[in-house]
Amino acid sequence: MIKQLLLIIDVQQDLMEGNDTEPPVFLKDQLISNVNIVIEKAHKENIPVVFVRDLDVAGGKGEGFEVHRNIHVPEDARFFNKSATNAFYGTGLLEYVKAEEFNHLIIMGCETQHCIDSAVRTATINGMDVTLVRDGHSTKGNEVLSGEQIIRHHNTTLHGYYNVDHFSVVRNSNEDLFIPTHDNYR
């Protein structure tokens, strides 16, 4: 039986908007729109939604730390706070996912090359299939690659990424994300 969870990582106000020293994430408004689209789909399918927040953003407090004000957070959403790049490390998230027996995670959020990458890989290592939302993650970029290049690279690299029995596929937000396609590739 497939048991699914929508996992949204680090879509926090200050991280997404940027500040005096950091730029906003690439295509921020599109990301917010796509996150809201997928949250609405999850709601219609009765799929639980979990948000992970990074304690380094805005010092772990205040409006800057919270989920972006334009994201429609479901009333019953769960929250986990992290102090490492990996959303599963030291947060209780992995224990929650295992206890609830989720075996398909739909992942969205920020930043692509850090927290999104590690979440996809950690989930597959721990016995879950992953759908990474192609137009549902973003980054600011860095001194080597633009945000767009990093996103394109990870969408290519993580599509078909596997750990023997479990792997990730990359799909667009307008697809039926809660109808997993992993068995088409096994």
PyMOL commands that set and color helices and strands:
alter all, ss='L'
color gray80, all
select helices_A, chain A and resi 13-17+28-44+57-60+93-99+112-125+147-158+182-184
alter helices_A, ss='H'
color red, helices_A
select strands_A, chain A and resi 4-9+49-54+78-82+104-110+129-138+162-163+166-171
alter strands_A, ss='S'
color yellow, strands_A
deselect
rebuild
show_as cartoon
